[in-house]
Amino acid sequence: MVNRNDHAVVATGVGGVVVFGGGRFRDGYGQTVTSGRYLRAGERARRPQGALTQSA
């Protein structure tokens, strides 16, 4: 979730893509275009598919 002040922030980008700008969301946002998932406090993020792990 993003709390933004529309007078201070002109656009919101996620992963290098503008998802909110000019007072509106991009076409299809939340229906055909998604940008992630809600992460509750204390919940661990999932590792991206194909992410490499480091071994000691």
PDB file with one MODEL, atoms N, CA, C and O in Angstrom:
MODEL        1
ATOM      1  N   MET A   1       0.843  -1.171   0.000  1.00  0.00           N
ATOM      2  CA  MET A   1       0.000   0.000   0.000  1.00  0.00           C
ATOM      3  C   MET A   1       0.886   1.230   0.000  1.00  0.00           C
ATOM      4  O   MET A   1       1.945   1.257   0.627  1.00  0.00           O
ATOM      5  N   VAL A   2       0.444   2.221  -0.698  1.00  0.00           N
ATOM      6  CA  VAL A   2       1.202   3.465  -0.787  1.00  0.00           C
ATOM      7  C   VAL A   2       0.313   4.608  -0.332  1.00  0.00           C
ATOM      8  O   VAL A   2      -0.759   4.838  -0.891  1.00  0.00           O
ATOM      9  N   ASN A   3       0.768   5.321   0.687  1.00  0.00           N
ATOM     10  CA  ASN A   3       0.086   6.550   1.097  1.00  0.00           C
ATOM     11  C   ASN A   3       0.807   7.688   0.405  1.00  0.00           C
ATOM     12  O   ASN A   3       1.998   7.903   0.629  1.00  0.00           O
ATOM     13  N   ARG A   4       0.103   8.405  -0.418  1.00  0.00           N
ATOM     14  CA  ARG A   4       0.758   9.474  -1.161  1.00  0.00           C
ATOM     15  C   ARG A   4      -0.016  10.775  -0.991  1.00  0.00           C
ATOM     16  O   ARG A   4      -1.229  10.782  -0.786  1.00  0.00           O
ATOM     17  N   ASN A   5       0.705  11.844  -1.082  1.00  0.00           N
ATOM     18  CA  ASN A   5       0.119  13.172  -1.069  1.00  0.00           C
ATOM     19  C   ASN A   5       0.112  13.640  -2.516  1.00  0.00           C
ATOM     20  O   ASN A   5       1.174  13.908  -3.078  1.00  0.00           O
ATOM     21  N   ASP A   6      -1.057  13.745  -3.129  1.00  0.00           N
ATOM     22  CA  ASP A   6      -1.156  14.100  -4.543  1.00  0.00           C
ATOM     23  C   ASP A   6      -0.555  15.464  -4.865  1.00  0.00           C
ATOM     24  O   ASP A   6      -0.264  15.749  -6.027  1.00  0.00           O
ATOM     25  N   HIS A   7      -0.366  16.309  -3.854  1.00  0.00           N
ATOM     26  CA  HIS A   7       0.239  17.615  -4.091  1.00  0.00           C
ATOM     27  C   HIS A   7       1.764  17.526  -4.083  1.00  0.00           C
ATOM     28  O   HIS A   7       2.439  18.397  -4.631  1.00  0.00           O
ATOM     29  N   ALA A   8       2.308  16.479  -3.466  1.00  0.00           N
ATOM     30  CA  ALA A   8       3.762  16.334  -3.376  1.00  0.00           C
ATOM     31  C   ALA A   8       4.305  15.272  -4.328  1.00  0.00           C
ATOM     32  O   ALA A   8       5.442  15.378  -4.788  1.00  0.00           O
ATOM     33  N   VAL A   9       3.511  14.260  -4.623  1.00  0.00           N
ATOM     34  CA  VAL A   9       3.959  13.147  -5.463  1.00  0.00           C
ATOM     35  C   VAL A   9       3.147  13.148  -6.747  1.00  0.00           C
ATOM     36  O   VAL A   9       1.920  13.054  -6.707  1.00  0.00           O
ATOM     37  N   VAL A  10       3.818  13.254  -7.878  1.00  0.00           N
ATOM     38  CA  VAL A  10       3.101  13.338  -9.153  1.00  0.00           C
ATOM     39  C   VAL A  10       2.845  11.973  -9.781  1.00  0.00           C
ATOM     40  O   VAL A  10       1.967  11.840 -10.633  1.00  0.00           O
ATOM     41  N   ALA A  11       3.607  10.950  -9.367  1.00  0.00           N
ATOM     42  CA  ALA A  11       3.415   9.613  -9.930  1.00  0.00           C
ATOM     43  C   ALA A  11       3.930   8.567  -8.953  1.00  0.00           C
ATOM     44  O   ALA A  11       4.802   8.850  -8.131  1.00  0.00           O
ATOM     45  N   THR A  12       3.386   7.356  -9.046  1.00  0.00           N
ATOM     46  CA  THR A  12       3.847   6.227  -8.255  1.00  0.00           C
ATOM     47  C   THR A  12       4.293   5.140  -9.216  1.00  0.00           C
ATOM     48  O   THR A  12       3.527   4.708 -10.077  1.00  0.00           O
ATOM     49  N   GLY A  13       5.544   4.697  -9.066  1.00  0.00           N
ATOM     50  CA  GLY A  13       6.077   3.645  -9.924  1.00  0.00           C
ATOM     51  C   GLY A  13       6.352   2.390  -9.121  1.00  0.00           C
ATOM     52  O   GLY A  13       6.771   2.461  -7.966  1.00  0.00           O
ATOM     53  N   VAL A  14       6.115   1.239  -9.733  1.00  0.00           N
ATOM     54  CA  VAL A  14       6.396  -0.047  -9.108  1.00  0.00           C
ATOM     55  C   VAL A  14       7.185  -0.872 -10.114  1.00  0.00           C
ATOM     56  O   VAL A  14       6.716  -1.127 -11.223  1.00  0.00           O
ATOM     57  N   GLY A  15       8.376  -1.283  -9.724  1.00  0.00           N
ATOM     58  CA  GLY A  15       9.198  -2.091 -10.613  1.00  0.00           C
ATOM     59  C   GLY A  15       9.548  -1.390 -11.913  1.00  0.00           C
ATOM     60  O   GLY A  15       9.670  -2.033 -12.956  1.00  0.00           O
ATOM     61  N   GLY A  16       9.711  -0.069 -11.854  1.00  0.00           N
ATOM     62  CA  GLY A  16      10.081   0.689 -13.034  1.00  0.00           C
ATOM     63  C   GLY A  16       8.932   1.064 -13.948  1.00  0.00           C
ATOM     64  O   GLY A  16       9.151   1.610 -15.029  1.00  0.00           O
ATOM     65  N   VAL A  17       7.697   0.773 -13.521  1.00  0.00           N
ATOM     66  CA  VAL A  17       6.519   1.080 -14.334  1.00  0.00           C
ATOM     67  C   VAL A  17       5.622   2.043 -13.562  1.00  0.00           C
ATOM     68  O   VAL A  17       5.320   1.800 -12.393  1.00  0.00           O
ATOM     69  N   VAL A  18       5.194   3.127 -14.196  1.00  0.00           N
ATOM     70  CA  VAL A  18       4.283   4.073 -13.548  1.00  0.00           C
ATOM     71  C   VAL A  18       2.898   3.442 -13.476  1.00  0.00           C
ATOM     72  O   VAL A  18       2.304   3.111 -14.502  1.00  0.00           O
ATOM     73  N   VAL A  19       2.380   3.274 -12.242  1.00  0.00           N
ATOM     74  CA  VAL A  19       1.054   2.681 -12.066  1.00  0.00           C
ATOM     75  C   VAL A  19       0.004   3.729 -11.700  1.00  0.00           C
ATOM     76  O   VAL A  19      -1.194   3.484 -11.842  1.00  0.00           O
ATOM     77  N   PHE A  20       0.451   4.895 -11.230  1.00  0.00           N
ATOM     78  CA  PHE A  20      -0.476   5.971 -10.892  1.00  0.00           C
ATOM     79  C   PHE A  20       0.178   7.288 -11.257  1.00  0.00           C
ATOM     80  O   PHE A  20       1.301   7.568 -10.839  1.00  0.00           O
ATOM     81  N   GLY A  21      -0.519   8.089 -12.031  1.00  0.00           N
ATOM     82  CA  GLY A  21       0.001   9.396 -12.406  1.00  0.00           C
ATOM     83  C   GLY A  21      -1.113  10.254 -12.964  1.00  0.00           C
ATOM     84  O   GLY A  21      -2.080   9.740 -13.527  1.00  0.00           O
ATOM     85  N   GLY A  22      -0.982  11.541 -12.812  1.00  0.00           N
ATOM     86  CA  GLY A  22      -2.000  12.447 -13.325  1.00  0.00           C
ATOM     87  C   GLY A  22      -3.354  12.267 -12.670  1.00  0.00           C
ATOM     88  O   GLY A  22      -4.389  12.560 -13.269  1.00  0.00           O
ATOM     89  N   GLY A  23      -3.345  11.776 -11.414  1.00  0.00           N
ATOM     90  CA  GLY A  23      -4.602  11.618 -10.685  1.00  0.00           C
ATOM     91  C   GLY A  23      -5.370  10.349 -10.992  1.00  0.00           C
ATOM     92  O   GLY A  23      -6.505  10.195 -10.539  1.00  0.00           O
ATOM     93  N   ARG A  24      -4.778   9.427 -11.757  1.00  0.00           N
ATOM     94  CA  ARG A  24      -5.502   8.182 -12.053  1.00  0.00           C
ATOM     95  C   ARG A  24      -4.539   7.017 -12.253  1.00  0.00           C
ATOM     96  O   ARG A  24      -3.363   7.196 -12.569  1.00  0.00           O
ATOM     97  N   PHE A  25      -5.085   5.812 -12.058  1.00  0.00           N
ATOM     98  CA  PHE A  25      -4.303   4.600 -12.272  1.00  0.00           C
ATOM     99  C   PHE A  25      -4.190   4.309 -13.758  1.00  0.00           C
ATOM    100  O   PHE A  25      -5.035   4.736 -14.544  1.00  0.00           O
ATOM    101  N   ARG A  26      -3.152   3.587 -14.143  1.00  0.00           N
ATOM    102  CA  ARG A  26      -3.001   3.227 -15.553  1.00  0.00           C
ATOM    103  C   ARG A  26      -4.122   2.290 -15.965  1.00  0.00           C
ATOM    104  O   ARG A  26      -4.690   1.592 -15.125  1.00  0.00           O
ATOM    105  N   ASP A  27      -4.439   2.270 -17.227  1.00  0.00           N
ATOM    106  CA  ASP A  27      -5.517   1.422 -17.743  1.00  0.00           C
ATOM    107  C   ASP A  27      -5.270  -0.037 -17.379  1.00  0.00           C
ATOM    108  O   ASP A  27      -4.166  -0.552 -17.556  1.00  0.00           O
ATOM    109  N   GLY A  28      -6.303  -0.694 -16.872  1.00  0.00           N
ATOM    110  CA  GLY A  28      -6.232  -2.108 -16.534  1.00  0.00           C
ATOM    111  C   GLY A  28      -5.616  -2.419 -15.194  1.00  0.00           C
ATOM    112  O   GLY A  28      -5.559  -3.585 -14.803  1.00  0.00           O
ATOM    113  N   TYR A  29      -5.147  -1.404 -14.468  1.00  0.00           N
ATOM    114  CA  TYR A  29      -4.480  -1.668 -13.193  1.00  0.00           C
ATOM    115  C   TYR A  29      -5.437  -2.333 -12.209  1.00  0.00           C
ATOM    116  O   TYR A  29      -6.559  -1.871 -12.002  1.00  0.00           O
ATOM    117  N   GLY A  30      -4.972  -3.426 -11.606  1.00  0.00           N
ATOM    118  CA  GLY A  30      -5.779  -4.170 -10.645  1.00  0.00           C
ATOM    119  C   GLY A  30      -6.677  -5.205 -11.289  1.00  0.00           C
ATOM    120  O   GLY A  30      -7.290  -6.008 -10.586  1.00  0.00           O
ATOM    121  N   GLN A  31      -6.768  -5.205 -12.601  1.00  0.00           N
ATOM    122  CA  GLN A  31      -7.600  -6.184 -13.312  1.00  0.00           C
ATOM    123  C   GLN A  31      -6.730  -7.029 -14.230  1.00  0.00           C
ATOM    124  O   GLN A  31      -6.610  -8.238 -14.033  1.00  0.00           O
ATOM    125  N   THR A  32      -6.133  -6.412 -15.218  1.00  0.00           N
ATOM    126  CA  THR A  32      -5.244  -7.148 -16.117  1.00  0.00           C
ATOM    127  C   THR A  32      -3.784  -6.792 -15.874  1.00  0.00           C
ATOM    128  O   THR A  32      -2.889  -7.521 -16.303  1.00  0.00           O
ATOM    129  N   VAL A  33      -3.536  -5.686 -15.193  1.00  0.00           N
ATOM    130  CA  VAL A  33      -2.177  -5.260 -14.863  1.00  0.00           C
ATOM    131  C   VAL A  33      -2.042  -5.284 -13.351  1.00  0.00           C
ATOM    132  O   VAL A  33      -2.810  -4.626 -12.649  1.00  0.00           O
ATOM    133  N   THR A  34      -1.076  -6.034 -12.844  1.00  0.00           N
ATOM    134  CA  THR A  34      -0.853  -6.096 -11.400  1.00  0.00           C
ATOM    135  C   THR A  34       0.584  -5.691 -11.102  1.00  0.00           C
ATOM    136  O   THR A  34       1.422  -5.634 -12.002  1.00  0.00           O
ATOM    137  N   SER A  35       0.859  -5.412  -9.839  1.00  0.00           N
ATOM    138  CA  SER A  35       2.206  -4.972  -9.481  1.00  0.00           C
ATOM    139  C   SER A  35       2.724  -5.617  -8.206  1.00  0.00           C
ATOM    140  O   SER A  35       3.673  -5.106  -7.611  1.00  0.00           O
ATOM    141  N   GLY A  36       2.148  -6.694  -7.778  1.00  0.00           N
ATOM    142  CA  GLY A  36       2.645  -7.345  -6.576  1.00  0.00           C
ATOM    143  C   GLY A  36       1.516  -7.802  -5.684  1.00  0.00           C
ATOM    144  O   GLY A  36       0.399  -8.041  -6.143  1.00  0.00           O
ATOM    145  N   ARG A  37       1.817  -7.921  -4.403  1.00  0.00           N
ATOM    146  CA  ARG A  37       0.809  -8.371  -3.448  1.00  0.00           C
ATOM    147  C   ARG A  37       0.978  -7.605  -2.145  1.00  0.00           C
ATOM    148  O   ARG A  37       2.042  -7.049  -1.869  1.00  0.00           O
ATOM    149  N   TYR A  38      -0.076  -7.583  -1.354  1.00  0.00           N
ATOM    150  CA  TYR A  38      -0.054  -6.919  -0.055  1.00  0.00           C
ATOM    151  C   TYR A  38       0.754  -7.776   0.907  1.00  0.00           C
ATOM    152  O   TYR A  38       0.509  -8.978   1.012  1.00  0.00           O
ATOM    153  N   LEU A  39       1.695  -7.193   1.599  1.00  0.00           N
ATOM    154  CA  LEU A  39       2.543  -7.909   2.543  1.00  0.00           C
ATOM    155  C   LEU A  39       2.217  -7.416   3.946  1.00  0.00           C
ATOM    156  O   LEU A  39       2.538  -6.284   4.308  1.00  0.00           O
ATOM    157  N   ARG A  40       1.572  -8.282   4.735  1.00  0.00           N
ATOM    158  CA  ARG A  40       1.183  -7.910   6.100  1.00  0.00           C
ATOM    159  C   ARG A  40       2.415  -7.745   6.986  1.00  0.00           C
ATOM    160  O   ARG A  40       3.472  -8.313   6.709  1.00  0.00           O
ATOM    161  N   ALA A  41       2.266  -6.961   8.053  1.00  0.00           N
ATOM    162  CA  ALA A  41       3.364  -6.746   8.991  1.00  0.00           C
ATOM    163  C   ALA A  41       3.847  -8.087   9.530  1.00  0.00           C
ATOM    164  O   ALA A  41       3.042  -8.913   9.959  1.00  0.00           O
ATOM    165  N   GLY A  42       5.140  -8.302   9.509  1.00  0.00           N
ATOM    166  CA  GLY A  42       5.726  -9.530  10.028  1.00  0.00           C
ATOM    167  C   GLY A  42       5.778 -10.669   9.026  1.00  0.00           C
ATOM    168  O   GLY A  42       6.435 -11.680   9.276  1.00  0.00           O
ATOM    169  N   GLU A  43       5.101 -10.525   7.899  1.00  0.00           N
ATOM    170  CA  GLU A  43       5.102 -11.579   6.885  1.00  0.00           C
ATOM    171  C   GLU A  43       6.397 -11.491   6.085  1.00  0.00           C
ATOM    172  O   GLU A  43       6.872 -10.399   5.772  1.00  0.00           O
ATOM    173  N   ARG A  44       6.958 -12.644   5.759  1.00  0.00           N
ATOM    174  CA  ARG A  44       8.202 -12.663   4.997  1.00  0.00           C
ATOM    175  C   ARG A  44       7.892 -12.628   3.508  1.00  0.00           C
ATOM    176  O   ARG A  44       6.957 -13.273   3.035  1.00  0.00           O
ATOM    177  N   ALA A  45       8.679 -11.877   2.797  1.00  0.00           N
ATOM    178  CA  ALA A  45       8.514 -11.788   1.347  1.00  0.00           C
ATOM    179  C   ALA A  45       8.927 -13.105   0.702  1.00  0.00           C
ATOM    180  O   ALA A  45       9.863 -13.765   1.154  1.00  0.00           O
ATOM    181  N   ARG A  46       8.215 -13.479  -0.361  1.00  0.00           N
ATOM    182  CA  ARG A  46       8.603 -14.662  -1.120  1.00  0.00           C
ATOM    183  C   ARG A  46       9.792 -14.320  -1.995  1.00  0.00           C
ATOM    184  O   ARG A  46       9.936 -13.191  -2.465  1.00  0.00           O
ATOM    185  N   ARG A  47      10.629 -15.299  -2.200  1.00  0.00           N
ATOM    186  CA  ARG A  47      11.747 -15.114  -3.115  1.00  0.00           C
ATOM    187  C   ARG A  47      11.233 -15.188  -4.543  1.00  0.00           C
ATOM    188  O   ARG A  47      10.410 -16.049  -4.853  1.00  0.00           O
ATOM    189  N   PRO A  48      11.694 -14.313  -5.413  1.00  0.00           N
ATOM    190  CA  PRO A  48      11.245 -14.373  -6.808  1.00  0.00           C
ATOM    191  C   PRO A  48      11.595 -15.719  -7.437  1.00  0.00           C
ATOM    192  O   PRO A  48      12.609 -16.325  -7.092  1.00  0.00           O
ATOM    193  N   GLN A  49      10.760 -16.180  -8.351  1.00  0.00           N
ATOM    194  CA  GLN A  49      11.045 -17.434  -9.029  1.00  0.00           C
ATOM    195  C   GLN A  49      12.368 -17.317  -9.757  1.00  0.00           C
ATOM    196  O   GLN A  49      12.652 -16.307 -10.401  1.00  0.00           O
ATOM    197  N   GLY A  50      13.173 -18.357  -9.649  1.00  0.00           N
ATOM    198  CA  GLY A  50      14.458 -18.364 -10.321  1.00  0.00           C
ATOM    199  C   GLY A  50      15.546 -17.612  -9.577  1.00  0.00           C
ATOM    200  O   GLY A  50      16.661 -17.482 -10.082  1.00  0.00           O
ATOM    201  N   ALA A  51      15.239 -17.107  -8.370  1.00  0.00           N
ATOM    202  CA  ALA A  51      16.247 -16.376  -7.603  1.00  0.00           C
ATOM    203  C   ALA A  51      17.311 -17.344  -7.109  1.00  0.00           C
ATOM    204  O   ALA A  51      17.007 -18.459  -6.684  1.00  0.00           O
ATOM    205  N   LEU A  52      18.539 -16.911  -7.169  1.00  0.00           N
ATOM    206  CA  LEU A  52      19.645 -17.742  -6.715  1.00  0.00           C
ATOM    207  C   LEU A  52      19.843 -17.557  -5.227  1.00  0.00           C
ATOM    208  O   LEU A  52      19.647 -16.464  -4.695  1.00  0.00           O
ATOM    209  N   THR A  53      20.232 -18.623  -4.559  1.00  0.00           N
ATOM    210  CA  THR A  53      20.545 -18.527  -3.138  1.00  0.00           C
ATOM    211  C   THR A  53      22.050 -18.640  -2.978  1.00  0.00           C
ATOM    212  O   THR A  53      22.721 -19.302  -3.769  1.00  0.00           O
ATOM    213  N   GLN A  54      22.575 -17.990  -1.951  1.00  0.00           N
ATOM    214  CA  GLN A  54      24.006 -18.052  -1.679  1.00  0.00           C
ATOM    215  C   GLN A  54      24.255 -19.127  -0.650  1.00  0.00           C
ATOM    216  O   GLN A  54      23.528 -19.225   0.338  1.00  0.00           O
ATOM    217  N   SER A  55      25.264 -19.927  -0.867  1.00  0.00           N
ATOM    218  CA  SER A  55      25.625 -20.931   0.129  1.00  0.00           C
ATOM    219  C   SER A  55      26.932 -20.521   0.779  1.00  0.00           C
ATOM    220  O   SER A  55      27.816 -19.955   0.135  1.00  0.00           O
ATOM    221  N   ALA A  56      27.039 -20.816   2.070  1.00  0.00           N
ATOM    222  CA  ALA A  56      28.212 -20.385   2.834  1.00  0.00           C
ATOM    223  C   ALA A  56      29.399 -21.265   2.602  1.00  0.00           C
ATOM    224  O   ALA A  56      30.463 -21.031   3.175  1.00  0.00           O
TER     225      ALA A  56
ENDMDL
END
